[in-house]
Amino acid sequence: MSDFLLAMWRPFVACMLLSGILVYLGIHVLSRKVIFVDLALAQIAGLGSVCGVLLGWDLHDDPGAVKCFSLAFTFLGAAVFTMTRTRDERVPHEALIGITYAVSLGATILASSHLAHGAEEVSELLAGSILWVRWPTIVWTALVFLGIGAFHWVFRRQFFRLSLDPEGAERAGMSVRLWDFLFYVSLGCAVTSSVSIAGVLLVFSYLVIPSVVGVLFAERIGARLAVGWTVGTLVSASGVSISYFQDLPSGPTIVVTFGAFLLLAGLVHYIKHAPGAAHAAVRIACGAVVVAGLVGAASFLRKHENLELAHLIEKGNKAERIQALAQVAQDPTRWPEIEALCPELLAKGEIEIRLNLLDLVGTLHRKELLPNVHAMLSDPDDAVREGALKCVRTLADRASIEPLLKVASTEEDEYLRVELAEAVIELGDARGIPILLEVMEKGEARQARKDAWEHLHAHVTPPLEYHPEAPADAHASEIRALREWWQKSQGALQLH
């Protein structure tokens, strides 16, 4: 259970942040009948990011500059949606939103063709990976959402009046276009911040599905929000749990969980409002039997073929490559079929493929690939570095000590540096302790300092105190005492 909390605590907190702001905005989106506006704004923001990269700003080295391009394009999209909404809509506003999405997607594909990694850059910009979200990102996103929430709270009457009764708002003299623009700008800021950590599909699910369930079971706005937030919380907890225990991608798992919850809510609503509840339940049971029969019949159509795994790895698309790796995981005797391709795949493959292969290398204990895994400890991508470290810890070979120490000496991510140091200690080398002490002394994040202290205590028992919540100058004397203890006792330490 402690491993589960350690792995999924941050994704769950991020999900709760998304639920908090997007359920509220979703109530407005449903009332305005602009269901796909978040997809369009997200795609426009992605186009802005690609344009920023094309102009020379690096996605990893200059994230602030790229984010500014993204926000600028989002504001432009907000202006477009504001100006194209009219009282007498000869062309439905949702159609214009769909056209904007399609054109933005096409422009993004064209622009990304001039990037070094093309489709991979677009995927990284829009897919998100909530499993790997870090605390600094969560804190920054929370501050953005807090600002958006405060803005909507102050002007809640204007926003709700415009969403629920636009004609009445216009008759009352409200500047409809101005408030429309402010709504789309705030929605765009929320969506842009959300997509970068969760991906388009998950953001769309949080924006629409809880709000739909709220509309099904409540009439008042407050009750709809309560229902929506409850649904968001339950689905977030269920989704991250299923993802962890079934070893599934977190984002898609949560999206499917939302779909299942919406289906269940729809069935309950149907039975509740049907003229005869018993007859409605029977019809649902019959439908379930039919669906189960169709699914069972479909299994007879499966193509039984002994696929050449090497061909799938070399020539297949991402899904086929992942399928090939899964087949090897199920039948380790097929490892020799892909063994020769693994070094290059670890070095140059798509991020998701590399992560899957790292899991496979660890599961099958293929220690001959340790040098390739060590090289990935310095990869520019955070997820790859964490995956490589997980693989190293699984293989548990002392040949990893020196590469771990080398990477830990230059790693900028405090949390990952702590884990690198603990991996060294787990391999029986006390040289990881000074790295923990350095994070405890100089770490900017309180949680990183706390993690370092907990990991230190897990392997040795220093007869001293340390308070990670205190600022650096406050615990300077504690660090000096710990360093003196380390200098005196390092030769005689027994690691747990």
C-alpha positions in Angstrom: 0.0 0.0 0.0 2.9 2.4 0.8 4.3 1.8 -2.8 0.8 2.6 -4.2 0.5 5.9 -2.3 4.1 6.9 -3.2 3.5 6.2 -6.9 -0.1 7.5 -7.3 -0.3 10.3 -4.7 0.8 13.0 -7.2 -1.4 11.9 -10.1 -4.4 11.7 -7.7 -3.8 15.3 -6.5 -3.5 16.5 -10.1 -6.8 14.7 -10.9 -8.5 16.5 -8.0 -7.2 19.9 -9.3 -8.6 19.1 -12.7 -11.9 18.1 -11.2 -12.1 21.2 -9.1 -11.9 23.7 -12.0 -13.0 21.8 -15.0 -16.3 20.5 -13.5 -17.3 24.1 -12.8 -16.3 25.3 -16.3 -18.1 22.2 -17.7 -21.4 23.5 -16.3 -20.9 26.7 -18.4 -19.8 24.7 -21.5 -22.9 22.5 -21.4 -25.2 25.5 -20.8 -23.7 27.3 -23.7 -23.8 24.2 -25.9 -20.2 24.5 -27.0 -19.2 21.0 -26.0 -16.0 20.7 -28.0 -14.6 24.1 -27.4 -11.9 22.8 -25.0 -10.6 20.5 -27.8 -10.4 23.4 -30.2 -8.7 25.6 -27.6 -6.3 22.9 -26.7 -5.4 22.4 -30.4 -5.0 26.1 -30.9 -2.7 26.2 -27.9 -0.7 23.3 -29.4 -0.4 25.1 -32.6 1.0 28.1 -30.7 3.6 25.9 -29.0 4.7 24.4 -32.3 5.1 27.8 -33.8 7.2 28.8 -30.8 9.5 25.8 -31.3 9.7 26.7 -35.0 10.9 30.2 -34.1 13.8 28.7 -32.2 12.5 28.4 -28.6 13.2 25.0 -27.1 10.4 23.0 -25.5 12.7 21.8 -22.7 15.1 24.7 -22.2 12.6 27.5 -22.7 9.3 26.2 -21.5 8.2 29.7 -20.3 8.6 31.2 -23.8 6.8 28.3 -25.5 4.0 28.6 -23.0 3.7 32.3 -23.9 3.2 31.4 -27.5 0.6 28.8 -26.5 -1.3 31.4 -24.4 -1.1 34.0 -27.1 -2.7 31.6 -29.6 -5.3 30.7 -26.9 -6.3 34.3 -26.6 -6.6 34.6 -30.3 -8.9 31.5 -30.3 -11.0 33.1 -27.6 -11.4 36.2 -29.7 -12.4 34.1 -32.7 -15.1 32.2 -30.7 -16.4 35.4 -29.2 -16.8 37.2 -32.6 -18.4 34.2 -34.3 -21.2 33.8 -31.7 -24.3 35.6 -32.8 -27.9 35.6 -31.6 -29.4 34.2 -34.9 -27.0 31.4 -35.7 -27.5 30.5 -39.3 -24.4 28.3 -38.9 -24.3 26.6 -35.5 -21.6 27.9 -33.3 -20.5 24.3 -32.5 -19.9 23.8 -36.3 -17.5 26.8 -36.3 -15.7 25.4 -33.3 -15.3 22.1 -35.1 -14.0 23.8 -38.2 -11.5 25.8 -36.0 -10.3 22.5 -34.4 -9.9 20.8 -37.8 -8.0 23.8 -39.3 -5.8 24.1 -36.2 -5.0 20.4 -36.3 -4.1 20.6 -39.9 -1.9 23.6 -39.4 -0.2 21.9 -36.4 0.6 18.8 -38.6 2.0 21.0 -41.4 4.1 23.1 -39.0 5.4 20.0 -37.1 6.6 18.5 -40.4 9.4 21.1 -40.2 10.5 20.0 -36.7 13.3 17.5 -36.1 11.0 15.0 -34.4 7.7 16.0 -36.0 4.9 13.8 -34.7 6.8 13.1 -31.4 6.9 16.8 -30.6 3.2 17.2 -31.2 2.5 14.1 -29.1 4.5 15.4 -26.3 2.8 18.8 -26.5 -0.7 17.4 -26.3 -0.7 13.9 -24.9 0.5 14.8 -21.4 1.4 12.1 -18.8 -0.3 12.6 -15.6 1.5 9.6 -14.1 4.8 11.6 -14.2 3.5 14.9 -13.0 5.8 16.6 -10.5 5.0 18.7 -7.4 6.3 22.0 -8.8 4.0 21.5 -11.8 1.1 20.7 -9.5 1.7 23.8 -7.3 2.0 26.1 -10.4 -1.2 24.6 -11.9 -3.0 25.0 -8.6 -2.1 28.7 -8.5 -3.4 29.2 -12.0 -6.6 27.4 -11.2 -6.9 29.4 -8.0 -6.7 32.6 -10.0 -9.3 31.4 -12.5 -11.6 30.3 -9.7 -11.3 33.6 -7.9 -12.0 35.5 -11.1 -15.1 33.5 -11.7 -16.3 33.8 -8.1 -16.0 37.6 -8.2 -18.0 37.8 -11.5 -20.1 34.6 -11.0 -23.4 36.4 -11.6 -22.3 37.8 -14.9 -20.9 34.5 -16.1 -23.9 32.4 -15.1 -26.4 34.9 -16.4 -24.7 34.9 -19.8 -24.5 31.0 -19.9 -28.0 30.4 -18.7 -29.9 33.3 -20.2 -27.9 35.1 -22.9 -30.9 36.9 -24.3 -31.9 38.2 -20.9 -28.3 39.3 -20.3 -28.3 41.2 -23.6 -31.6 42.9 -22.7 -30.2 43.9 -19.3 -27.4 45.8 -21.1 -24.5 43.4 -20.4 -21.6 43.6 -22.8 -22.1 40.0 -24.2 -19.0 40.0 -26.4 -16.7 41.2 -23.6 -17.9 38.6 -21.1 -17.9 35.9 -23.8 -14.3 36.8 -24.5 -13.4 36.7 -20.8 -15.0 33.3 -20.4 -13.2 31.8 -23.3 -9.9 33.3 -22.1 -10.3 31.8 -18.7 -11.4 28.5 -20.1 -8.4 28.6 -22.5 -6.0 29.2 -19.6 -7.4 26.3 -17.7 -7.4 24.0 -20.6 -3.8 24.9 -21.7 -2.5 24.3 -18.2 -4.5 21.0 -17.9 -3.5 19.6 -21.3 0.2 19.9 -20.6 -0.1 17.5 -17.6 -3.1 15.3 -18.5 -3.6 15.3 -22.3 -6.6 16.3 -24.4 -8.8 13.3 -23.8 -8.5 13.4 -20.1 -9.2 17.1 -19.9 -12.2 16.7 -22.2 -13.5 13.9 -19.9 -13.1 16.1 -16.7 -14.8 19.0 -18.4 -17.9 17.2 -19.8 -18.7 13.9 -18.1 -19.1 15.0 -14.5 -21.1 18.0 -15.6 -23.4 15.7 -17.7 -24.0 13.4 -14.7 -24.7 16.6 -12.6 -27.3 17.7 -15.2 -28.9 14.2 -15.2 -29.5 14.2 -11.4 -29.8 17.8 -10.3 -31.6 21.0 -11.3 -29.8 23.7 -9.3 -26.3 24.9 -10.2 -25.0 24.2 -6.7 -26.4 20.6 -6.7 -24.9 20.0 -10.1 -21.5 21.1 -9.0 -21.7 18.9 -5.9 -22.6 15.9 -8.0 -19.9 16.7 -10.6 -17.2 17.1 -8.0 -18.3 13.9 -6.3 -18.1 12.0 -9.6 -14.7 13.5 -10.4 -13.4 12.4 -7.0 -14.7 8.9 -7.2 -13.5 8.4 -10.8 -10.1 9.8 -10.0 -9.6 7.5 -7.1 -10.9 4.5 -9.0 -9.0 5.3 -12.2 -5.5 5.7 -10.5 -6.1 2.6 -8.5 -7.0 0.5 -11.5 -4.1 2.0 -13.4 -1.6 1.0 -10.7 -2.8 -2.5 -9.8 -3.5 -3.5 -13.4 -0.3 -1.8 -14.7 -2.3 0.3 -17.3 -1.6 3.9 -18.6 -3.2 6.3 -16.1 -4.8 8.8 -18.5 -6.7 6.3 -20.8 -7.7 4.3 -17.7 -9.3 7.3 -16.1 -11.0 8.2 -19.4 -12.5 4.7 -19.7 -13.5 4.8 -16.0 -15.4 8.0 -16.7 -17.1 6.4 -19.6 -18.2 3.4 -17.5 -19.4 5.7 -14.7 -21.4 7.8 -17.2 -23.0 4.6 -18.6 -23.9 3.5 -15.1 -25.3 6.9 -14.3 -27.4 6.8 -17.5 -28.8 3.4 -16.7 -29.8 4.6 -13.2 -31.4 7.7 -14.6 -33.3 5.6 -17.2 -34.6 3.2 -14.6 -35.5 6.1 -12.2 -37.6 7.9 -14.8 -39.0 5.0 -16.7 -42.8 4.4 -16.4 -42.1 0.9 -15.0 -38.8 0.4 -13.2 -39.0 -3.4 -13.3 -39.6 -3.5 -17.1 -36.8 -1.0 -17.6 -34.4 -3.2 -15.5 -35.4 -6.2 -17.6 -34.7 -4.3 -20.9 -31.3 -3.3 -19.6 -30.5 -6.9 -18.6 -31.6 -8.1 -22.1 -29.4 -5.5 -23.7 -26.4 -6.6 -21.5 -26.9 -10.2 -22.6 -27.0 -9.2 -26.3 -23.8 -7.1 -25.9 -22.1 -10.0 -24.0 -23.1 -12.3 -26.8 -21.7 -10.1 -29.5 -18.4 -9.7 -27.6 -18.2 -13.4 -27.2 -19.0 -14.0 -30.9 -16.3 -11.5 -31.9 -13.6 -13.7 -30.2 -14.2 -16.3 -32.9 -13.1 -13.8 -35.5 -9.7 -13.3 -34.0 -6.9 -13.9 -36.5 -4.6 -16.6 -35.2 -1.2 -16.0 -36.6 2.3 -16.4 -35.2 3.4 -12.9 -35.8 7.1 -12.2 -36.5 8.0 -10.0 -33.6 11.2 -8.7 -35.1 9.1 -7.4 -38.1 6.6 -5.7 -35.8 9.5 -4.1 -33.8 11.3 -2.9 -36.9 8.4 -1.9 -39.2 5.3 -1.7 -37.1 3.6 1.4 -35.7 3.7 2.3 -32.0 0.7 0.2 -31.1 2.1 -2.9 -32.9 5.5 -2.4 -31.2 3.9 -2.3 -27.8 1.9 -5.4 -28.7 5.1 -7.2 -29.7 6.7 -6.3 -26.3 3.6 -7.5 -24.5 3.8 -10.9 -26.3 7.4 -11.3 -25.2 6.4 -10.4 -21.6 3.7 -13.2 -21.8 6.1 -15.6 -23.4 9.8 -14.9 -22.4 11.0 -17.7 -24.7 10.5 -15.3 -27.6 13.0 -12.8 -26.3 15.7 -13.9 -28.7 13.4 -12.8 -31.6 13.8 -9.1 -30.6 17.1 -9.1 -28.6 19.2 -7.7 -31.4 16.9 -4.8 -31.9 16.6 -3.7 -28.2 19.8 -1.6 -27.9 18.8 0.8 -30.7 15.1 0.8 -29.5 16.2 1.8 -26.0 18.4 4.6 -27.4 16.2 6.0 -30.2 12.6 4.6 -29.8 9.5 6.6 -29.0 9.2 7.4 -25.3 6.3 5.0 -24.6 8.1 2.2 -26.4 11.3 2.8 -24.5 9.4 2.8 -21.2 7.7 -0.5 -22.1 11.0 -2.0 -23.1 12.6 -0.9 -19.8 9.8 -2.7 -17.9 10.4 -5.8 -20.0 14.2 -5.7 -19.4 13.6 -5.4 -15.7 10.9 -8.1 -15.6 13.1 -10.6 -17.6 16.3 -9.6 -15.8 18.2 -9.0 -19.0 21.4 -7.7 -17.3 23.3 -7.7 -20.6 21.4 -4.5 -21.5 22.6 -2.7 -18.3 25.0 -0.4 -20.2 22.1 0.7 -22.4 19.9 1.3 -19.4 22.7 3.2 -17.7 22.9 5.6 -20.7 19.2 6.3 -20.3 19.7 7.6 -16.8 20.9 10.9 -18.4 18.1 11.1 -20.9 16.5 14.6 -21.4 13.0 13.2 -20.7 12.0 12.9 -17.0 9.8 9.8 -17.6 12.6 8.0 -19.4 15.1 8.7 -16.6 12.6 7.5 -14.0 11.9 4.4 -16.0 15.6 3.7 -16.4 16.1 4.1 -12.6 13.2 1.7 -11.9 14.8 -0.9 -14.2 18.2 -0.5 -12.6 16.7 -1.0 -9.1 14.9 -4.1 -10.4 18.0 -5.6 -11.9 19.9 -4.8 -8.6 23.4 -5.2 -10.0 26.4 -3.6 -8.3 27.8 -2.7 -11.7 25.2 0.1 -11.6 26.7 1.9 -8.6 29.2 4.1 -10.5 26.8 5.1 -13.3 24.2 6.0 -10.6 26.7 8.1 -8.6 27.8 9.9 -11.8 24.3 10.7 -12.8 23.3 11.8 -9.3 26.2 14.3 -9.2 24.6 16.2 -12.1 20.9 15.5 -11.8 18.9 18.8 -11.3 15.6 17.1 -10.3 15.8 16.9 -6.5 13.3 14.1 -6.2 15.0 12.0 -8.8 18.4 12.7 -7.2 17.1 11.3 -3.9 15.9 8.2 -5.6 19.3 7.8 -7.4 21.1 8.1 -4.0 18.8 5.5 -2.4 19.4 3.1 -5.3 23.1 3.3 -4.6 22.5 2.6 -0.9 20.2 -0.3 -1.8 23.1 -1.8 -3.7 25.2 -1.7 -0.5 27.3 1.4 -1.2 27.2 4.1 1.5 28.3 6.8 -1.0 24.7 7.5 -1.6 24.4 9.0 1.9 26.3 12.3 1.2 24.0 12.9 -1.8 21.0 12.6 0.6 22.7 15.0 3.0 23.3 17.5 0.3 19.6 17.4 -0.7 18.7 17.8 2.9 20.9 20.9 3.1 20.3 22.6 -0.2 17.1 21.2 -1.5 14.6 23.8 -2.5 11.5 21.6 -2.1 10.5 20.7 1.4 9.1 17.3 0.2 12.4 16.5 -1.4 14.3 17.2 1.8 11.7 15.1 3.7 12.1 12.2 1.2 15.9 12.4 1.6 15.6 12.2 5.4 13.2 9.3 5.3 15.4 7.4 2.9 18.4 8.0 5.1 16.5 6.7 8.1 15.4 3.7 6.2 19.1 2.5 5.8 20.9 4.0 8.8 19.8 5.4 12.2 21.7 8.6 12.9 21.3 9.6 16.6 20.4 13.1 15.6 17.3 15.2 14.6 16.5 16.9 11.4 13.4 19.1 10.5 12.9 19.2 6.7 10.0 21.7 7.1 12.4 24.4 8.4 14.2 26.8 6.0 17.8 26.2 5.1 19.3 28.6 7.7 17.2 27.1 10.5 18.5 23.6 10.1 22.1 24.5 9.2 23.3 23.3 12.7 21.4 20.0 12.2 23.1 19.4 8.9 26.6 20.2 10.4 25.9 17.7 13.1 24.8 15.1 10.5 27.9 15.7 8.4 30.2 15.3 11.5 28.3 12.1 12.4 28.9 10.8 8.8 32.6 11.7 8.8 33.1 9.8 12.1 31.0 6.7 11.5 31.0 6.1 7.7 33.6 3.4 8.0 31.7 1.4 10.6 28.2 2.0 9.3 25.9 -1.1 8.8 23.3 -0.4 6.1 19.8 -1.8 6.7 
